[in-house]
Amino acid sequence: MDDKRNLIAAILLSVAILLGWNFVAEKFFPTPAKPDVTKTVAGTGGAPAATPAAQGQPSALPTPGAPAAASAPAAIRPIETVLREGQRIPIETPALSGSINLVGARIDDITLTKYRQTIQKDSPPVRLFAPGGTAAAYFASIGWSAQGVQVPGPNTVWTATGAKLTPTTPVTLSWANGAGQTFRIEYSIDANYLITAKQTIANTGTAPISASSFALIDRLGKPTDPHEKDSWTIHIGPTGYLGGKSVFDVDYDDVEEAPNRAVRYNSAGWLGFTDKYWLAAIVPAKGERVTAAISSPAANNYQTLFARDFRQVAPGTQVTTNSRIFAGAKEVSILSKYQDDQGITRLSNAIDWGWFEFFEVPIFKLLDWLFRQVGNFGVAIMILTLIIRTLMFPIAQRQFGSMAQMRLVQPKMKALQERYKDDKPKMQQELMKLYKDEKINPLAGCLPIVLQIPIFYALYKVLMLTIEMRHQPFILWIKDLSAPDPLHILNLFGLLPFTPPSLLSIGILALILGITMWLQFRLNPQSTDPVQQQVFKIMPWMFMFIMAPFAAGLLLYWITNNCLSIAQQQWMYRKFPELKTAIAK
């Protein structure tokens, strides 16, 4: 009767885990997006409410003498229409293209030419920045605040020297206020994603002036794609190295609910907005003292800003400051290079590795190195699994031997449990004596499983976070290892016109995972407890449902691991045939 009750309890628990997993996974292990749902603008999932973006003026750190923001656009217009208007200076590098708007001197047009919006070959490149007045307005702006003199504002039309901004040809913008002050911005760019703005204010007037320079990033709307939202494991939103630490705990809602709709910091290494794969950030000069803020000047509008202290500019002198703008993909090697060579403190933390960075980064570097050797990330994942299994081979051998020994002494254990069923302390004492006499470590079987948990989690983070894994194909129908298996059995692999719910989205990889896990359990020494036998029969198929929505690369890792475990078990039985015979008896 007790065995039946335990069996029913085990089945009910399995069902509860299966049904409740989706709720837990949405918060702690968000599944990657399907490969064909990337939106038009990086990090933007659609047109937000028609609230105009701020016009490139600082709102979080108001300063005396700052000009008023320009009037809001009358209506949201297509990006192509806005880009055709006015005067622009083209930007062209091996990694990105776009333009600088001479109205306001804004960098408001950036597309990342190395990355496509979807896995389709004719898919357009990912757009990061878009001009004001569009549904996904997102741009960088630099400027000045001054006391008692006119400074350039969002509607200022600048004069350009230079036809195109490239890694070898800088562009200088200039404007004079007619009262003796001239303002210049010299833009330069490297071959990747870093733009440097050299800001100069020259005072040719008769009296000293007090001025401050600033840099900001302005963004309209927040991501609406569920896979581009902040979660427990992946931070998306405002970020930076602020107040002496990397900031991952401030999201868009926090900024809107803060006093005066702003979160202020007394120092900044860099700050900006991060999406899963993209980053826009402003960076002061190395070692420079600035104050910073993350703010929401209006509903659905967000800014990150740093500003310098006011300085006196005497007649006949000039003051120059340097600001940097990162606008691009969060490539691990590029972020690390800027961190080391440019002195941008902890820029690599724009990738939210979390607490286990010390373990995840080596896994990524090994996987990336393997990819560069074999040219296929799927094969690289399989080789990585083989390396991990090889390193863990002695531990796995001990696990298998311990499990076999436990099965061999099951009759003695059941006899002890029956003899001392009314005296639990005495039963535990006798069981420990039995383990000692038989030289059995009851915890040895758990060690490989415990060691697999951080490896699996590290691979999960690598596949979810690193752009190097984005849109990487394997073979046949697997076109993106960072996305779930696109073929679902329930809709006959896409022949039926519907998408199954995530709980029932069983793909071919998930089915193979269930089968290999079932085979692995079949080869394990069988338990004499009927309840455990039933649980082990259910577990492979329960995991098949749980793992189905995960990235295809994770399923490939687990399948390869199961196959290697099966091969190891077969080898053990062939090397020690008496072990299998003893267990059978």
DRENFISE-397350 format. One record per residue (C-alpha): y, x, z; residue in one letter. Coordinates in steps of 0.2 Angstrom, whole numbers, padded with zeros to 4 digits, always signed. Each point is the difference from the previous one (the first is absolute). Example, Ala and Ser with C-alpha at 12.3 -4.5 7.8 and 13.67 -1.06 7.14 Angstrom:
<recs>
-0022+0062+0039A+0017+0006-0003S
</recs>
This chain:
<recs>
+0000+0000+0000M+0012+0014+0004D-0004+0009-0016D+0005-0016-0010K+0016-0002+0010R+0004+0018-0003N-0003-0002-0019L+0011-0016-0001I+0014+0010+0009A-0002+0014-0012A+0001-0011-0015I+0015-0009+0007L+0009+0016+0004L-0003+0007-0017S+0007-0016-0008V+0015+0001+0012A+0003+0018-0006I-0002-0004-0018L+0013-0015+0001L+0012+0009+0012G+0001+0016-0010W+0012-0006-0012N+0013-0004+0014F-0003+0017+0008V+0001+0010-0017A+0016-0008-0006E+0009+0007+0015K-0009+0017+0003F-0008+0004-0017F+0010-0008-0014P-0009+0000-0016T+0007+0008-0016P+0008-0010-0013A-0009-0004-0016K+0004+0012-0014P+0009-0013-0011D+0013-0007+0012V+0013+0014+0002T+0017-0008-0002K+0014+0005-0011T+0010+0010+0013V-0008+0012+0012A-0002-0009+0017G+0007-0016-0006T-0011-0015-0002G+0012-0012-0008G+0018-0007-0001A+0007-0002+0018P+0012-0013+0005A+0016+0002-0010A+0009+0010+0014T+0011+0014-0009P-0004+0017+0005A+0014+0010+0009A+0011+0009-0012Q-0003+0018+0005G+0011+0000+0015Q-0005+0005+0017P-0003-0015+0012S-0009+0007+0015A+0013+0014+0004L+0017-0007-0004P+0014+0013-0001T+0018-0003-0001P+0008+0000-0017G-0016-0005-0009A+0003-0011-0015P-0006-0018+0000A-0016-0004-0009A+0001-0006-0018A-0002-0019-0003S-0018-0006-0001A-0008-0002-0018P+0001-0018-0005A-0019-0001-0005A-0016+0010+0000I-0002+0007-0018R-0014+0009-0009P-0001+0019+0003I+0001+0003-0019E+0016-0010-0001T+0009+0009+0014V-0005+0017-0007L+0007-0003-0017R+0017-0003+0008E+0013+0014+0005G-0001+0018-0002Q-0015+0010+0006R-0006+0018+0001I-0018+0002-0005P-0013+0008+0012I-0015+0009-0007E-0013+0011+0009T-0019+0002-0002P-0003-0012+0014A+0014-0013-0002L+0013-0008-0011S+0015-0011+0003G+0019+0001+0000S+0015+0001+0012I+0012-0014-0001N+0018+0007-0002L+0006-0016+0009V-0002+0005+0018G-0009+0016-0004A-0016-0008+0005R-0018+0006-0004I-0007-0017-0003D-0012+0002-0015D-0016+0010+0004I-0017-0002-0008T-0015+0011+0004L-0007+0005-0017T-0016+0007+0007K-0005-0016+0007Y-0004-0017-0008R+0001-0017+0008Q-0018-0005-0004T-0016+0008-0006I+0004-0006-0018Q+0004+0014-0012K+0015-0009-0007D+0007-0004+0018S+0018+0005+0002P+0005+0014+0013P+0003-0005+0018V+0019-0004+0003R+0006+0007+0017L+0019-0003-0001F+0009-0015-0008A+0019-0004-0001P+0009-0012+0011G+0001-0018-0007G-0019+0000-0004T-0014-0008+0009A-0006+0017+0007A+0016+0009+0003A-0004+0017+0007Y+0011+0015-0001F+0007+0016+0008A+0019+0002+0002S+0011+0014+0008I+0018-0001+0004G+0014+0004+0012W+0010-0009+0014S+0018+0006+0004A+0014-0005+0011Q+0016-0005-0009G-0005+0005-0018V-0009-0009-0014Q-0018+0006-0003V-0012-0005-0014P-0009-0016+0002G-0014-0010-0008P+0011-0006-0015N+0008+0018-0003T-0003+0006-0018V-0004+0018+0001W+0003+0013-0014T-0016+0010-0005A-0001+0019-0005T-0017+0001-0008G-0010-0011-0011A-0017+0000+0008K-0007+0004+0018L-0016+0011-0002T-0007+0014+0010P+0010+0012-0010T+0016-0010-0003T+0010-0006+0015P+0013-0014-0002V+0017+0000+0009T+0009-0016+0004L+0019+0000+0005S+0013-0013+0005W+0018+0002+0006A+0009-0012+0011N+0017+0004-0007G+0007+0005+0018A-0006+0018-0001G-0018-0002+0004Q-0014+0004-0012T-0018-0004+0003F-0015+0008-0009R-0019-0003+0000I-0011+0014-0008E-0017-0008-0003Y-0015+0012-0003S-0019-0004-0001I-0016+0010+0001D-0016-0003-0011A-0007-0012+0013N+0010-0013+0011Y+0014+0008+0009L+0018-0003-0005I+0014+0011+0008T+0017-0007+0001A+0014+0013+0004K+0015-0010+0006Q+0017+0007+0000T+0017-0007+0005I+0015+0011-0005A+0017-0004+0008N+0015+0005-0011T+0012-0011+0010G+0013+0006+0012T-0008-0007+0016A-0017+0003+0008P-0013-0014-0001I-0015-0005+0011S-0016-0004-0010A-0019-0002+0002S-0014-0001-0013S-0015-0011+0000F-0016-0004-0009A-0010-0016-0001L-0014-0009-0007I+0002-0019-0003D-0014-0012-0003R-0001-0018-0004L-0015-0009+0007G-0016+0006+0007K-0017+0000-0007P-0009-0017-0002T-0016+0007-0006D-0012-0002+0014P-0007+0017-0003H+0017+0008+0001E+0004-0006+0017K+0001+0009+0017D-0017+0000+0009S-0008+0009+0015W-0007+0014-0011T+0013+0002-0013I+0019+0000+0003H+0011-0008-0014I+0019-0002+0002G+0014+0011+0008P-0006+0017+0005T+0006+0018+0002G+0002+0015+0012Y+0012-0007+0012L+0005+0004+0018G-0012+0015+0000G-0016-0010-0005K-0008-0009-0015S+0004-0018+0000V-0014-0012-0004F+0004-0014+0013D+0015-0008-0009V-0003-0014-0013D+0012-0011-0009Y-0001-0014+0013D+0004+0013+0014D+0016+0004-0010V+0005-0018-0002E-0002-0004+0018E+0009+0016+0007A+0017-0001+0008P+0013-0001-0014N-0015+0000-0012R-0001+0019+0001A-0011+0014+0008V+0010+0016+0003R-0005+0018+0002Y+0009+0015+0006N-0009+0012-0012S-0009-0001-0016A-0011+0012-0010G-0002-0014-0013W-0002-0018-0002L-0003-0014-0012G-0013-0013-0006F-0018+0003-0002T-0013-0011-0010D-0018+0004-0001K+0002+0013-0014Y+0019+0002-0002W+0014+0007+0010L+0019-0001-0002A+0009+0011+0013A+0016+0008+0004I+0001+0018+0007V+0014+0009+0007P+0002+0019-0002A-0012+0011+0010K+0005+0001+0018G+0015-0012-0002E+0006-0011+0014R+0001-0018-0006V-0001-0018+0008T-0011-0013-0008A-0005-0018+0000A-0012-0012-0007I+0009-0017-0003S+0000-0017-0008S+0018-0004-0005P-0005-0017-0007A-0015-0011-0001A-0014+0008-0010N+0010+0016-0003N-0004+0017+0009Y+0008+0017+0001Q-0004+0017+0006T+0016+0011+0003L+0005+0016+0007F+0018+0005+0002A+0009+0017+0005R+0014+0002+0013D+0018-0001-0006F+0007+0016-0005R+0018+0006-0003Q+0004+0005-0018V+0016+0010+0000A+0012+0000-0015P-0006+0012-0014G-0018+0000+0007T-0016-0009-0004Q-0016-0005+0010V-0017+0000-0008T-0016-0008+0007T-0018-0001-0007N-0011-0015+0000S-0017-0002-0007R-0009-0015-0007I-0019-0002-0001F-0006-0013-0013A-0018+0000-0005G-0018+0000+0004A-0007+0006+0017K-0011+0013-0008E-0007+0011+0015V+0003+0017-0008S+0018-0005-0005I+0005-0006+0017L-0008+0015+0008S+0010+0011-0012K+0017-0008+0004Y-0004+0001+0018Q-0004+0019-0001D+0012+0006-0013D+0015-0012+0002Q-0002-0001+0019G-0001-0019+0000I-0008-0003+0017T-0016-0009+0000R+0002-0008-0017L-0019+0000-0002S+0000-0013+0014N+0007-0012-0013A-0019-0003-0002I-0005-0009+0015D-0016+0010+0004W+0000-0007+0018G-0007+0008+0016W-0015+0009-0010F+0011+0010-0012E-0008+0016+0006F-0017-0007-0007F+0006-0011-0015E+0011+0014-0009V-0015+0012-0001P-0011-0014-0007I+0013-0004-0013F+0002+0019-0004K-0018+0002-0003L-0002-0016-0010L+0015+0005-0011D-0007+0018-0002W-0017-0008-0005L+0009-0011-0013F+0009+0014-0008R-0017+0009-0002Q-0010-0015-0007V+0014-0011-0008G-0007-0017+0008N+0005-0006+0017F-0016-0010+0001G-0011+0015-0003V+0012+0009+0013A-0004-0013+0013I-0018+0002-0003M+0001+0019+0002I+0010-0002+0015L-0013-0012+0008T-0014+0013-0005L+0011+0014+0009I+0002-0011+0016I-0019-0005+0000R-0005+0019-0002T+0011+0005+0015L-0007-0015+0010M-0018+0004-0005F-0006+0008+0016P+0008-0014+0010I-0008-0013-0011A-0017+0008+0002Q+0002-0001+0019R+0005-0018-0002Q-0016-0004-0010F-0011+0009+0012G+0008-0008+0015S-0003-0017-0008M-0018+0004-0004A-0003+0006+0018Q+0008-0016+0007M-0012-0011-0011R-0015+0011+0006L+0004-0004+0018V+0004-0018-0002Q-0016-0006+0008P+0003+0011+0016K+0018-0007+0000M-0006-0018-0001K-0012+0004+0014A+0013+0006+0011L+0012-0014-0004Q-0014-0012+0004E-0005+0009+0016R+0018+0001+0007Y+0007-0016-0007K+0006-0005+0017D+0007+0017+0005D+0013+0005-0013K+0005+0016+0009P-0018+0006+0001K-0003-0004-0018M+0015+0010-0006Q-0006+0014+0011Q-0017+0000-0007E+0006-0001-0018L+0011+0015+0003M-0015+0009+0007K-0010-0005-0016L+0014+0006-0011Y-0001+0017+0009K-0018+0002+0000D-0001-0005-0019E+0015+0011-0004K+0009-0014-0008I+0019-0002-0001N+0004-0019-0002P+0017+0004-0006L-0005+0012-0014A-0002-0015-0012G+0019-0005+0003C+0008+0017-0004L-0001-0001-0019P+0007-0018+0000I+0014+0006+0012V+0004+0015-0012L+0001-0011-0015Q+0013-0012+0007I+0015+0013-0001P-0006+0006-0017I-0001-0018-0007F+0017-0004+0007Y+0008+0016-0007A-0007-0004-0017L+0006-0018+0002Y+0018+0006+0003K-0001+0013-0014V-0005-0013-0013L+0013-0013+0007M+0015+0012+0002L-0001+0015-0012T+0007-0003-0018I-0012+0013-0006E-0014-0013+0002M+0010-0014-0008R-0007-0007-0017H-0014+0014+0000Q-0015-0006-0010P-0018+0003+0003F-0012-0006-0013I-0004-0016-0009L+0010-0015+0008W+0007+0010+0014I+0017+0004-0007K+0009+0002+0017D-0009+0008+0015L+0015-0005+0012S-0003-0019-0004A-0014-0011+0003P-0015-0002-0012D+0008-0012-0013P-0017-0008-0005L-0006-0014+0011H-0017-0007-0001I+0005-0018+0006L+0011-0002-0016N-0013+0008-0011L+0010+0016-0002F+0016-0009-0006G-0009-0012-0012L+0005-0015+0011L+0019-0003+0001P+0002+0002+0019F+0002+0013+0013T-0012-0001+0015P+0008+0001+0018P+0000+0017+0008S-0015-0005+0011L-0011-0004-0015L+0007+0014-0012S-0016+0009-0002I+0000+0012-0013G-0013+0012-0008I+0004+0014+0012L-0001-0011+0015A-0017-0006-0005L-0006+0018-0003I+0007+0004+0017L-0010-0014+0008G-0016+0005-0009I+0001+0019+0004T+0004-0005+0019M-0015-0011+0000W-0011+0014-0007L+0006+0012+0012Q-0004-0012+0015F-0017-0003-0008R-0004+0019+0001L+0006+0002+0018N-0013-0001+0014P-0001-0018+0003Q+0004-0007+0017S-0013-0009+0010T+0013-0013+0007D-0001-0015-0012P+0019-0004+0004V+0005+0018-0006Q-0011-0002-0015Q+0009-0016-0005Q+0017+0007+0003V-0004+0015-0012F-0006-0012-0013K+0017-0009+0000I+0011+0015+0002M-0001+0007-0018P+0005-0017-0007W+0014-0003+0013M+0008+0017-0005F-0002-0004-0018M+0013-0015+0003F+0011+0010+0012I+0002+0015-0012M+0002-0010-0016A+0019-0001+0000P+0002+0018+0004F+0005+0014-0013A-0014+0004-0012A+0002+0018+0005G-0005-0004+0018L-0016-0010-0006L-0004+0015-0011L+0001+0011+0015Y-0011-0011+0010W-0013-0003-0014I-0001+0019-0003T-0002+0002+0019N-0014-0013+0001N-0009+0008-0015C+0000+0017+0008L-0006-0007+0016S-0015-0008-0009I-0004+0017-0008A+0001+0009+0016Q-0011-0013+0009Q-0013+0002-0014Q+0001+0019+0001W-0003-0001+0019M-0016-0012-0003Y-0007+0012-0013R+0003+0016+0011K-0007-0009+0015F-0013-0013-0005P-0007-0001+0017E+0017-0007+0006L-0002-0015-0012K-0018-0002+0005T+0004+0000+0019A+0014-0013-0002I-0011-0011-0010A-0014+0000+0013K
</recs>
